[in-house]
Amino acid sequence: FHLVFAMFRFAVIFVGIADRVLAGSAVAADAADVAPLAGRFAARAMEVIDGARPW
């Protein structure tokens, strides 16, 4: 449970960073690079929920 929760939490954080990039208020110049990680973390969390090994 805790691992999947953490993965979804990171996904939400990355979505927030991506939203700030779109709004033009991102702090880091390379903040847009983390946007694709949101989908990857969420997809991996779903795989773990479905029984995949976490690592």
Summary of the structure (lengths in Angstrom):
residues: 55
radius of gyration: 12.6
end to end distance: 14.6
largest distance: 38.9
contacts: 127
relative contact order: 0.20
helix: 75%
strand: 0%
